[in-house]
Protein backbone atom coordinates (compact mmCIF):
# COMPACT_ATOMS: atom_id res chain seq x y z
CA UNK A 1 0.00 0.00 0.00
CA UNK A 2 1.10 3.54 -0.70
CA UNK A 3 -0.55 6.88 0.11
CA UNK A 4 0.28 10.16 -1.58
CA UNK A 5 -1.00 13.47 -2.88
CA UNK A 6 -1.65 14.10 -6.56
CA UNK A 7 -0.14 17.56 -6.13
CA UNK A 8 3.12 16.02 -4.89
CA UNK A 9 3.81 13.12 -7.22
CA UNK A 10 7.52 13.91 -6.95
CA UNK A 11 7.34 12.27 -3.51
CA UNK A 12 6.01 9.06 -5.11
CA UNK A 13 9.25 8.20 -6.92
CA UNK A 14 9.44 4.94 -4.96
CA UNK A 15 6.47 3.66 -6.98
CA UNK A 16 7.22 1.59 -10.05
CA UNK A 17 8.53 3.67 -12.96
CA UNK A 18 5.75 2.01 -14.98
CA UNK A 19 3.01 3.11 -12.57
CA UNK A 20 3.79 6.81 -12.14
CA UNK A 21 3.40 7.66 -15.85
CA UNK A 22 -0.01 5.94 -15.87
CA UNK A 23 -1.14 7.99 -12.86
CA UNK A 24 0.09 11.17 -14.57
CA UNK A 25 -1.62 10.24 -17.85
CA UNK A 26 -4.96 9.54 -16.14
CA UNK A 27 -4.78 12.83 -14.22
CA UNK A 28 -3.89 14.69 -17.45
CA UNK A 29 -6.91 13.19 -19.23
CA UNK A 30 -9.09 14.29 -16.33
CA UNK A 31 -7.62 17.82 -16.38
CA UNK A 32 -8.04 18.10 -20.16
CA UNK A 33 -11.67 17.02 -19.98
CA UNK A 34 -12.45 19.41 -17.16
CA UNK A 35 -10.70 22.37 -18.86
CA UNK A 36 -13.62 22.37 -21.23
CA UNK A 37 -15.90 23.11 -18.26
CA UNK A 38 -17.58 19.72 -18.14
CA UNK A 39 -16.74 17.05 -15.56
CA UNK A 40 -15.31 13.88 -17.08
CA UNK A 41 -18.08 11.36 -17.65
CA UNK A 42 -18.52 8.57 -15.14
CA UNK A 43 -17.48 5.15 -16.36
CA UNK A 44 -14.47 3.50 -17.95
CA UNK A 45 -11.69 5.42 -19.73
CA UNK A 46 -8.75 3.88 -21.60
CA UNK A 47 -5.04 4.18 -20.88
CA UNK A 48 -3.54 0.99 -22.39
CA UNK A 49 -6.38 -1.37 -23.29
CA UNK A 50 -6.88 -4.17 -20.77
CA UNK A 51 -3.44 -3.51 -19.29
CA UNK A 52 -4.36 -0.13 -17.79
CA UNK A 53 -7.62 1.84 -17.63
CA UNK A 54 -9.54 3.94 -15.16
CA UNK A 55 -13.03 4.57 -13.92
CA UNK A 56 -14.59 7.84 -12.85
CA UNK A 57 -17.15 7.15 -10.13
CA UNK A 58 -19.72 9.18 -8.26
CA UNK A 59 -20.56 7.25 -5.12
CA UNK A 60 -21.41 7.62 -1.42
CA UNK A 61 -19.48 6.57 1.65
CA UNK A 62 -21.30 4.33 4.12
CA UNK A 63 -20.99 3.25 7.73
CA UNK A 64 -18.26 0.68 8.36
CA UNK A 65 -20.69 -2.20 8.96
CA UNK A 66 -22.21 -1.66 5.49
CA UNK A 67 -18.91 -1.99 3.61
CA UNK A 68 -17.23 -5.26 2.55
CA UNK A 69 -13.51 -5.92 2.35
CA UNK A 70 -12.32 -6.84 -1.12
CA UNK A 71 -9.24 -7.87 -3.04
CA UNK A 72 -8.17 -8.39 -6.64
CA UNK A 73 -5.88 -10.95 -8.23
CA UNK A 74 -4.94 -9.34 -11.55
CA UNK A 75 -5.20 -5.58 -11.12
CA UNK A 76 -3.52 -3.10 -8.83
CA UNK A 77 -5.86 -0.28 -7.68
CA UNK A 78 -4.87 3.37 -7.57
CA UNK A 79 -7.79 5.13 -5.89
CA UNK A 80 -7.71 8.92 -6.28
CA UNK A 81 -10.25 10.96 -4.36
CA UNK A 82 -11.48 13.90 -6.43
CA UNK A 83 -14.19 15.22 -4.09
CA UNK A 84 -15.18 14.45 -0.52
CA UNK A 85 -13.53 12.45 2.26
CA UNK A 86 -13.18 8.68 2.46
CA UNK A 87 -11.84 6.14 4.92
CA UNK A 88 -10.31 2.85 3.82
CA UNK A 89 -9.88 -0.31 5.84
CA UNK A 90 -6.91 -2.42 4.81
CA UNK A 91 -4.71 -5.27 5.93
CA UNK A 92 -1.10 -6.06 5.25
CA UNK A 93 -1.86 -9.80 5.20
CA UNK A 94 -4.11 -11.72 2.77
CA UNK A 95 -7.59 -12.92 3.64
CA UNK A 96 -7.74 -16.24 5.49
CA UNK A 97 -10.38 -17.37 2.98
CA UNK A 98 -12.77 -15.78 0.48
CA UNK A 99 -16.50 -15.49 1.15
CA UNK A 100 -17.45 -14.39 -2.40
CA UNK A 101 -14.96 -15.38 -5.10
CA UNK A 102 -15.52 -13.63 -8.44
CA UNK A 103 -11.82 -13.40 -9.27
CA UNK A 104 -12.07 -15.36 -12.53
CA UNK A 105 -14.97 -13.32 -13.92
CA UNK A 106 -14.53 -9.85 -12.40
CA UNK A 107 -11.12 -9.84 -10.65
CA UNK A 108 -12.98 -9.24 -7.40
CA UNK A 109 -13.43 -11.18 -4.18
CA UNK A 110 -15.03 -10.26 -0.87
CA UNK A 111 -14.31 -11.60 2.59
CA UNK A 112 -14.97 -10.87 6.23
CA UNK A 113 -12.06 -13.16 7.17
CA UNK A 114 -9.61 -10.32 7.63
CA UNK A 115 -6.67 -10.07 10.01
CA UNK A 116 -5.49 -6.92 11.75
CA UNK A 117 -7.55 -4.36 9.84
CA UNK A 118 -6.13 -0.85 9.92
CA UNK A 119 -7.78 2.38 8.75
CA UNK A 120 -6.66 5.47 6.89
CA UNK A 121 -8.67 8.51 5.82
CA UNK A 122 -8.02 10.58 2.72
CA UNK A 123 -9.41 13.78 1.28
CA UNK A 124 -9.75 15.27 -2.19
CA UNK A 125 -6.38 15.27 -3.94
CA UNK A 126 -5.04 12.23 -2.08
CA UNK A 127 -4.49 8.80 -3.58
CA UNK A 128 -3.93 5.33 -2.24
CA UNK A 129 -2.46 2.27 -3.99
CA UNK A 130 -3.55 -1.28 -3.18
CA UNK A 131 -1.59 -4.16 -4.65
CA UNK A 132 -3.13 -7.38 -6.03
CA UNK A 133 -4.11 -9.67 -3.18
CA UNK A 134 -4.15 -6.87 -0.61
CA UNK A 135 -7.44 -6.66 1.30
CA UNK A 136 -9.05 -3.23 1.33
CA UNK A 137 -12.43 -1.82 2.28
CA UNK A 138 -13.26 1.37 0.35
CA UNK A 139 -16.02 3.94 0.76
CA UNK A 140 -16.18 3.98 4.56
CA UNK A 141 -17.66 7.18 5.98
CA UNK A 142 -15.12 9.39 7.71
CA UNK A 143 -16.20 10.37 11.24
CA UNK A 144 -19.36 8.28 10.74
CA UNK A 145 -20.73 10.94 8.37
CA UNK A 146 -21.72 9.37 5.03
CA UNK A 147 -21.16 11.75 2.12
CA UNK A 148 -21.04 11.82 -1.67
CA UNK A 149 -17.60 11.30 -3.18
CA UNK A 150 -16.18 11.53 -6.67
CA UNK A 151 -13.16 9.37 -7.40
CA UNK A 152 -10.92 7.94 -10.06
CA UNK A 153 -9.87 4.30 -9.79
CA UNK A 154 -6.96 3.35 -12.02
CA UNK A 155 -6.65 -0.39 -12.69
CA UNK A 156 -3.20 -1.63 -13.75
CA UNK A 157 -2.52 -5.24 -14.72
CA UNK A 158 0.22 -6.70 -12.51
CA UNK A 159 1.76 -8.25 -15.65
CA UNK A 160 3.03 -4.75 -16.54
CA UNK A 161 5.42 -4.99 -13.60
CA UNK A 162 6.82 -8.45 -14.42
Secondary structure, 3 states (H helix, E strand, C coil): CEEEEHHHHHHHCCCCHHHHHHHHHHHHHHHHHHHCCCCCCCEEEEEECCCEEEEEEEEECECHHHCCEEECCCEEEEEEEEECEEEEEECCCCCCCCCEEEHHHHCEEEECCCCCCEEEEEECCEEEEECCCCCEEEEECHHHCCCEEEEEEEEEEHHHHC
